[in-house]
Amino acid sequence: MIYMYKVAVVGDKDSILGFKALGIDVFPVIEKDEARRVVDTLARDKYGIIFITEQTASLIPDTIERYNNQMLPAVILIPSNQGTLNIGMDMINKNVEKAVGTNIL
């Protein structure tokens, strides 16, 4: 049986609206409680990939960490229209170092 997972993007409206043109479900959020609730709901609703802006992810680090320790959904941090906080790249570096034993990036 093949499962079809959905893709979503969470963040401030100005940063994520363009993803709608690509057919990705967009979920604009403003506050930390709203962001946490939306991410948890998406995880329960069979979303396989959740893109979240770094600014929004910085509001809910405990929620992001919880999903990083699970196979699904894949939570991927992306820069917002205000630029990057380098949180996403730092997470990639940590995961590479954990997998390889040293930071090769």
Number of C-alpha atoms within 10 A of each C-alpha: 3 4 7 9 12 15 18 21 26 27 25 21 15 11 19 22 18 12 13 13 9 8 10 17 17 22 19 18 17 13 13 14 11 12 23 19 12 16 25 14 12 20 17 12 11 15 20 19 18 23 22 28 25 22 20 23 25 15 16 16 11 12 15 20 12 10 16 16 10 10 9 16 22 18 24 18 25 24 19 19 13 10 12 15 15 13 17 17 14 11 14 16 16 14 15 15 14 11 10 10 10 12 13 8 8
